Amino acid sequence: MQYKIESIGAQFSNKGIAALEKRLDEKAEEGYKFHSVFHVSQPGCLGMGQGTTTYLAVYVKE
């Protein structure tokens, strides 16, 4: 089994949702199936400054 993980961002407009659908279609063409999505937080530079929040999509190829 092979996994692929990619950042899909944290905010979605209608245009962003269409772009996500296209990414899912592209991964499917590569033989990957969507597995799950999870939320991660990253601290700011050197632990200072504004941190970011994003979502990661997990794909699997058997």
N, C-alpha and C positions, 0 to 999 in steps of 0.2 A: 504494500500500500504506500502511496506517495501523497504528501500533503503540500499545499501551497497556501500561504497566508499573505493577504494584502490589506493595506489601509483603504477604507472606503469613506472616510470622513465622518463628520458628526452632524452636519446640517444638510438637509435635502429639500430642494425646491422641486417643482414638477419636472423641470429640465434635468435636475440631478437624479431623480428617480428613473427617468428614461435612460440616462447614461449608465446607471447601475444595472438596469435590465440588459443593456448592450454588453457590459462587462461579463455578466452571468452567461449570456449567450456565447460570448467568445471563449470563456473557460470551458463551457460544455463542448464546443467544437474541438478543444484541445484534449477532451476526454476526462475533464474534471467535473465532479458533481459538487454542488453546494452542500456543505456540511453544517456550518453554524456561523454565528457572528457573536463577538463579544466586545465589551467596552473596556478601554484602557485609558489611564491617565499618565501623562509624562510630565515630570517636573520641569521647571524652567532651567535655563543654563546655570550650571554650578549650584543648583538648588535655590537659585534666586530668580526673581522675575516671574512672569506669568506662565503657568503650566498650560498644557493643552490636553484636550480630551478628544478621542477619536474612537472609531469602531474598526475592528479587524474582521475580515471575512475569511473563513476557512473553507478550502476546497479539498476534495480527496479524489484520487485516481486509484482504482484497484487494478 
